Amino acid sequence: DQQVKQNSPSLSVQEGRISILNCDYTNSMFDYFLWYKKYPAEGPTFLISISSIKDKNEDGRFTVFLNKSAKHLSLHIVPSQPGDSAVYFCAASPNYGGATNKLIFGTGTLLAVQP
Amino acid sequence: EADIYQTPRYLVIGTGKKITLECSQTMGHDKMYWYQQDPGMELHLIHYSYGVNSTEKGDLSSESTVSRIRTEHFPLTLESARPSHTSQYLCASSVGPNEKLFFGSGTQLSVL
């Protein structure tokens, strides 16, 4: 049973427009969320994160929104650039009383930014 | 910039061979991980370590083994490779309570 879901396997947007990547989760114990970007045959690189005590975090062109009641988060990229074309993974970390826990990843969304 | 290195980047071997995938980090992180990832799938945790001489199996069953004799080194070994082991293997390390992971470039393994 997948606890972190990215229901859109792929997304295509025009250069300069907004890209919105979505992620849903089922475990209410998740309290920290991350987005990773991955190019083919490379390791994922950290993009942006958000704690469950916030509903928005912004870093340059990247903004992550968290809706805890809906168990939903989204990554906005504005403006989108061709170099943003990659697979984006959503990940979540549960908080079980302060113990160190492991990240749980979604299946990824392939973003293609068309020039 | 994260300093975590994996070798080899690509490996093509025959069935039955023993292989070791190397992973080293120079950041002094106590926590290290091995993930396995196939195209269109999530990253699956197969092994992790929270320090020297500490290793645990992850959520995905794997026939591989790991060791952690030094903080900076976390190799993964397959005693007898099979075609079902064909995948990308990603090593990562982390520090702090929120599990922000730093990944290596990965090893793309193909077993013929």
HADDOCK unambig.tbl for C-alpha pairs under 7 A between the chains (distance, minus, plus):
assign (segid A and resid 32 and name CA) (segid B and resid 98 and name CA) 6.79 0.50 0.50
assign (segid A and resid 42 and name CA) (segid B and resid 105 and name CA) 4.68 0.50 0.50
assign (segid A and resid 42 and name CA) (segid B and resid 106 and name CA) 5.98 0.50 0.50
assign (segid A and resid 43 and name CA) (segid B and resid 90 and name CA) 6.49 0.50 0.50
assign (segid A and resid 43 and name CA) (segid B and resid 103 and name CA) 5.54 0.50 0.50
assign (segid A and resid 43 and name CA) (segid B and resid 104 and name CA) 5.45 0.50 0.50
assign (segid A and resid 43 and name CA) (segid B and resid 105 and name CA) 4.22 0.50 0.50
assign (segid A and resid 43 and name CA) (segid B and resid 106 and name CA) 5.39 0.50 0.50
assign (segid A and resid 44 and name CA) (segid B and resid 103 and name CA) 6.04 0.50 0.50
assign (segid A and resid 45 and name CA) (segid B and resid 102 and name CA) 6.98 0.50 0.50
assign (segid A and resid 45 and name CA) (segid B and resid 103 and name CA) 6.69 0.50 0.50
assign (segid A and resid 100 and name CA) (segid B and resid 97 and name CA) 6.24 0.50 0.50
assign (segid A and resid 102 and name CA) (segid B and resid 99 and name CA) 6.71 0.50 0.50
assign (segid A and resid 103 and name CA) (segid B and resid 99 and name CA) 6.71 0.50 0.50
assign (segid A and resid 105 and name CA) (segid B and resid 42 and name CA) 5.67 0.50 0.50
assign (segid A and resid 105 and name CA) (segid B and resid 43 and name CA) 5.93 0.50 0.50
assign (segid A and resid 106 and name CA) (segid B and resid 42 and name CA) 5.20 0.50 0.50
assign (segid A and resid 107 and name CA) (segid B and resid 40 and name CA) 6.07 0.50 0.50
assign (segid A and resid 107 and name CA) (segid B and resid 41 and name CA) 4.64 0.50 0.50
assign (segid A and resid 107 and name CA) (segid B and resid 42 and name CA) 3.91 0.50 0.50
assign (segid A and resid 108 and name CA) (segid B and resid 40 and name CA) 6.77 0.50 0.50
assign (segid A and resid 108 and name CA) (segid B and resid 42 and name CA) 6.63 0.50 0.50
